[in-house]
Amino acid sequence: MKYQSQKVAYAYFLVAMALFAIQVLGGLLAGWIYISPNTLSELLPFNIIRMLHTNALIVWLLLGFFGAAYYLVPEESERELFSTKLAYIQLAILVVGTLGAVVSYLVGIHGGREFLEQPLWVKFGILVAAVIFLVNISLTVLAGRKTAITNILLMGLWLLCLLWVFAFINPDNLSLDKMYWWFVVHLWVEATWELVMAAILGYLMLKMTGVDREVVEKWLYVIVATALFSGILGTGHHFFWIGTPGYWQWIGSIFSVFEVIPFFAMMSFAFVMVWKGRKNHPNKAALLWSLGASTVAFFGAGVWGFLHTLHGVNFYTHGTQITAAHGHLAFYGAYVAMNLAMFTYAMPQLRGRAPYNQVLNMASFWLMTGGMCFMTFVLTFAGTIQTHMQRIVGDYYMEVQDQLGLFYMMRFGAGVAVVLGALLFIYSQLVVRRELIAPGPVTTPGE
Amino acid sequence: MSEILTKSRARNVFYGGSLFFVVVFVAMTVHSHRYIVETSTAGMPLTDEVRLGKHVWERASCINCHTLHGEGAYFAPEVGNVMTRWGVLDDPESAFEILNGWMQAQPSGIEGRRQMPFFDLTEEETRALAEFLRWADQTDTQNWPPNDAG
């Protein structure tokens, strides 16, 4: 850690990991209710648990992004942050808002637009925190060295904060409501967040592989270009059946096929950089997470997205367990794993330790990734059966669901693996102090 | 390759191309907005009752179990076409009665069955919710869902 102010990232990562634990435990509980539907049904109904599961995910990913920005911008800009005090105030606002949202969900006070259920005062809190963040980080970048990584990171973060404005716009017309709702949801995860993801990946590659900055930055621009060229009009794949014009079926299908490209590019980029790089970085776990994130993102967001994105297919699969399968693997690969890669890279330095190989951390990668892949497979099978029985044959929803019990049991088992992996990850970050397995003899370090 | 594709060229393509797609997207959004208001949702007027129904729908966070036009939580049935499924798309009174009867019977408490919570709604609110669901069902959704099962 070269700059003292990078330390603020530590607080962000700690809060993010706490929410990560809440998120996966909430998911596990929701998965259990699929098997044993009477669980807590009057005390804590499914809709409340799901809000906690999804909202905790979104907030902790954002906290991870903010923390990552606070960690990498000083190094990239070659100067201290504009203000560490502002960064802590921003975090405090977000923590109060998050706790406020949790409490109000538990007592039944919430909105009803999916993922944007936060009470209005929490939404304003998020807006204020976002403005503080943008001011703080922009002033730091403007005063220092400008690099492609900070350019792309800042552009992604500015746009995602601006798009938050649509969280306040809720037309009475349901179809308009849905169309503008996607301005937040889709243009976050399939456009602006990809910019943040690419910037973080670029930074990690630069630090860990030792490949020339010029090469890294050039390819970063190519990757984010393909992300926005495909992702903006790719919004159309959500406009097939919500009352929007029919031309979106072709626009959405064609451009969302191209949405696979940035994820393929990020995966290729990561592997090529590691092959070409000549640095033998000691933090093997961070390297594993970086490569793993870009690979799983390609399969989860790219392949599983493509699986049901053509409108002829989506007509039948829309809103089935296929969507749930895709959602889980895409979020895990692209955003959960990329955040964990950043935590894994930064934590040893934030805690003042020499990077170590982090065996337990690597074990948690395989546990979580294996669990999430298995969950995706079983939900895909469940979704295929559901699509056939419900959308082709025309059986009623609950009759079909009753046939899917076995898959939901296997999904719960996969969920247990993910939760254990997540807890192991947190343990390995916060408790483990030294190498559990001594490294082998290094033949030619730095070669 | 590296001579043709320099970093600054890649950057310019990124900025220029993104701007182009943003402009196209905004133009299509404007058209879609008008299409929704004037055509696809024009089948039934957007009355104050429908508006109230949407607020009831949101306040109860129905979307976190059900789907509406295929979007939502996949834990409970699709309701974008529920009025068609019940055969009461053009009958407000029956729509209210069936919906009210269903809502009053929740939670069923049947062991091993997914439970819908009891929502303490006034008659006015339940009527509004029924009208909101009838309104949503009249939207031109390009013939989705494929059948009445939703």
Chai-1 contact restraints between the chains, C-beta under 6 A:
chainA,res_idxA,chainB,res_idxB,connection_type,confidence,min_distance_angstrom,max_distance_angstrom,comment,restraint_id
A,P37,B,R113,contact,1.0,0.0,6.0,A-B,restraint_1
A,P37,B,R114,contact,1.0,0.0,6.0,A-B,restraint_2
A,P37,B,Q115,contact,1.0,0.0,6.0,A-B,restraint_3
A,S41,B,P107,contact,1.0,0.0,6.0,A-B,restraint_4
A,S41,B,Q115,contact,1.0,0.0,6.0,A-B,restraint_5
A,P45,B,P117,contact,1.0,0.0,6.0,A-B,restraint_6
A,F46,B,C65,contact,1.0,0.0,6.0,A-B,restraint_7
A,F46,B,F75,contact,1.0,0.0,6.0,A-B,restraint_8
A,N47,B,S61,contact,1.0,0.0,6.0,A-B,restraint_9
A,N47,B,N64,contact,1.0,0.0,6.0,A-B,restraint_10
A,N47,B,C65,contact,1.0,0.0,6.0,A-B,restraint_11
A,R50,B,N64,contact,1.0,0.0,6.0,A-B,restraint_12
A,R50,B,A73,contact,1.0,0.0,6.0,A-B,restraint_13
A,M51,B,N64,contact,1.0,0.0,6.0,A-B,restraint_14
A,H110,B,S61,contact,1.0,0.0,6.0,A-B,restraint_15
A,G111,B,E58,contact,1.0,0.0,6.0,A-B,restraint_16
A,G112,B,W57,contact,1.0,0.0,6.0,A-B,restraint_17
A,G112,B,E58,contact,1.0,0.0,6.0,A-B,restraint_18
A,G112,B,S61,contact,1.0,0.0,6.0,A-B,restraint_19
A,G112,B,I63,contact,1.0,0.0,6.0,A-B,restraint_20
A,E114,B,I63,contact,1.0,0.0,6.0,A-B,restraint_21
A,D172,B,R51,contact,1.0,0.0,6.0,A-B,restraint_22
A,N173,B,T41,contact,1.0,0.0,6.0,A-B,restraint_23
A,N173,B,L46,contact,1.0,0.0,6.0,A-B,restraint_24
A,L174,B,A136,contact,1.0,0.0,6.0,A-B,restraint_25
A,S175,B,I36,contact,1.0,0.0,6.0,A-B,restraint_26
A,S175,B,T41,contact,1.0,0.0,6.0,A-B,restraint_27
A,S175,B,T139,contact,1.0,0.0,6.0,A-B,restraint_28
A,L176,B,I36,contact,1.0,0.0,6.0,A-B,restraint_29
A,E217,B,K7,contact,1.0,0.0,6.0,A-B,restraint_30
A,K218,B,K7,contact,1.0,0.0,6.0,A-B,restraint_31
A,K218,B,A10,contact,1.0,0.0,6.0,A-B,restraint_32
A,Y221,B,A10,contact,1.0,0.0,6.0,A-B,restraint_33
A,Y221,B,R11,contact,1.0,0.0,6.0,A-B,restraint_34
A,Y221,B,F14,contact,1.0,0.0,6.0,A-B,restraint_35
A,V222,B,A10,contact,1.0,0.0,6.0,A-B,restraint_36
A,V224,B,F14,contact,1.0,0.0,6.0,A-B,restraint_37
A,A225,B,V13,contact,1.0,0.0,6.0,A-B,restraint_38
A,A225,B,F14,contact,1.0,0.0,6.0,A-B,restraint_39
A,A225,B,G17,contact,1.0,0.0,6.0,A-B,restraint_40
A,L228,B,S18,contact,1.0,0.0,6.0,A-B,restraint_41
A,F229,B,G17,contact,1.0,0.0,6.0,A-B,restraint_42
A,F229,B,F21,contact,1.0,0.0,6.0,A-B,restraint_43
A,I232,B,F21,contact,1.0,0.0,6.0,A-B,restraint_44
A,I232,B,F25,contact,1.0,0.0,6.0,A-B,restraint_45
A,L233,B,F21,contact,1.0,0.0,6.0,A-B,restraint_46
A,L233,B,F25,contact,1.0,0.0,6.0,A-B,restraint_47
A,W241,B,H69,contact,1.0,0.0,6.0,A-B,restraint_48
A,W241,B,G70,contact,1.0,0.0,6.0,A-B,restraint_49
A,W241,B,T141,contact,1.0,0.0,6.0,A-B,restraint_50
A,W241,B,Q142,contact,1.0,0.0,6.0,A-B,restraint_51
A,W241,B,W144,contact,1.0,0.0,6.0,A-B,restraint_52
A,I242,B,H69,contact,1.0,0.0,6.0,A-B,restraint_53
A,G243,B,I36,contact,1.0,0.0,6.0,A-B,restraint_54
A,G243,B,S40,contact,1.0,0.0,6.0,A-B,restraint_55
A,G243,B,T41,contact,1.0,0.0,6.0,A-B,restraint_56
A,G243,B,T139,contact,1.0,0.0,6.0,A-B,restraint_57
A,G243,B,T141,contact,1.0,0.0,6.0,A-B,restraint_58
A,T244,B,S32,contact,1.0,0.0,6.0,A-B,restraint_59
A,P245,B,S32,contact,1.0,0.0,6.0,A-B,restraint_60
A,P245,B,Y35,contact,1.0,0.0,6.0,A-B,restraint_61
A,G246,B,Q142,contact,1.0,0.0,6.0,A-B,restraint_62
A,H318,B,G70,contact,1.0,0.0,6.0,A-B,restraint_63
A,G319,B,T67,contact,1.0,0.0,6.0,A-B,restraint_64
A,G319,B,G70,contact,1.0,0.0,6.0,A-B,restraint_65
A,A324,B,Y74,contact,1.0,0.0,6.0,A-B,restraint_66
A,Q390,B,A149,contact,1.0,0.0,6.0,A-B,restraint_67
A,R391,B,P146,contact,1.0,0.0,6.0,A-B,restraint_68
A,G394,B,N147,contact,1.0,0.0,6.0,A-B,restraint_69
A,G394,B,A149,contact,1.0,0.0,6.0,A-B,restraint_70
A,Y396,B,A149,contact,1.0,0.0,6.0,A-B,restraint_71
A,Y397,B,P77,contact,1.0,0.0,6.0,A-B,restraint_72
